[in-house]
């Protein structure tokens, strides 16, 4: 096989990268009041497991770490757009299934296995999570205000 035939059978960089990354919905567009929104039953997430939540103002991943605490981030990895729900829970973080970047519950990337340093823009939005009476609630405020434990608890699964 000559060089021209090899090039003809090789994908270009443009073909290897998705033409469009998944669209993370902007929660500022949600016409919902501030409050704790029920998104799942506690039994839906075992220790070291993650689930994808689509019935929320934006898509999120929620996981239960080694310490049994729940954490939540925007669903898509900021690197290449993989669903973090398809990744692996590693200690108390979650690893992207594409390149194994590990994200902590505060939205910071705390490990890139093949890199000497973590890119400064490797930050994603985190969400405050609470568990009450066998259900999982996520705080929503359109302006991004901090969670209020005395805020309204909204028992709706669907948006």
Phi, psi and omega in degrees: 000129180273174184300320180296321178293322178297313179298322181295328182264008181251134178288144176280164177303320180299324180284336181279337182259135181305135180297330177222133174279156179303148182268114174278120180297143179276113182296341178294342179276349180287131179265059181241153177281162178293143177165177176268117182257129178290126182239342182193166171272146181305324181293346180288343183232105176279169176302136180065028175237157179228150174226155177265136177242118177257336180274071180201163181304338171216164181283135180225162170246136175238135178221159177249117184283182177303326180277006178072006177276148177271145177220155180215142177223166167305147188295320191265133177298136182288347181284298185229005174087015178290150174287119179294339178295339177272356181276189184247133174286125184234110187057247180248011178248183177227135182261138176292138180288343181281301188232013173065026172295135180256128181251136176268168182295344178270004176092002180266140171282123182248003174197133169234103191306328186259007185242153178278334179220157179267131180302137182298336180270009180279072181223140176228167182284134175254158182233142179277133186238145177218151179240130183212126175052041176083012179230158180251130180239145176237134180286134175232132170215123185302328179271359178079022178293151180299154181297146177241111181298340176267005179291174182290140177255117189250116185270053178244136175266339191245142180243000000 
